[in-house]
Amino acid sequence: MTIWLAQRNQSVFGIGMVGFDIDEILWTIDTFDEEKEFMLRMITTAITEAGWTKLSYEPRRDWVIQC
């Protein structure tokens, strides 16, 4: 899942590769619960601004929270 998400990162693949709908994620039946928990942890981490100081830019908090 991490690789799939990285493939939608414009700093990795260029302009136009940003964003996706949650139904586009390649969920699997056998590991769905773990994948869902991973995604929820990532969302919570982003909302709490964890690790933001390590980024090479300053995220717009209003955009992160809205998305």
Secondary structure as the mmCIF struct_conf table of DSSP 4:
data_model
#
loop_
_struct_conf.conf_type_id
_struct_conf.id
_struct_conf.beg_label_comp_id
_struct_conf.beg_label_asym_id
_struct_conf.beg_label_seq_id
_struct_conf.end_label_comp_id
_struct_conf.end_label_asym_id
_struct_conf.end_label_seq_id
HELX_RH_AL_P HELX_RH_AL_P1 THR A 2 ALA A 6
TURN_TY1_P TURN_TY1_P1 GLN A 7 ARG A 8
HELX_RH_AL_P HELX_RH_AL_P2 GLN A 10 PHE A 13
TURN_TY1_P TURN_TY1_P2 ILE A 15 GLY A 16
HELX_RH_3T_P HELX_RH_3T_P1 ILE A 22 GLU A 24
BEND BEND1 ILE A 25 ILE A 25
BEND BEND2 ILE A 29 ILE A 29
TURN_TY1_P TURN_TY1_P3 ASP A 30 THR A 31
HELX_RH_AL_P HELX_RH_AL_P3 PHE A 32 ILE A 47
TURN_TY1_P TURN_TY1_P4 THR A 48 GLY A 51
HELX_RH_3T_P HELX_RH_3T_P2 TRP A 52 LYS A 54
BEND BEND3 LEU A 55 TYR A 57
HELX_RH_AL_P HELX_RH_AL_P4 ARG A 61 GLN A 66
#
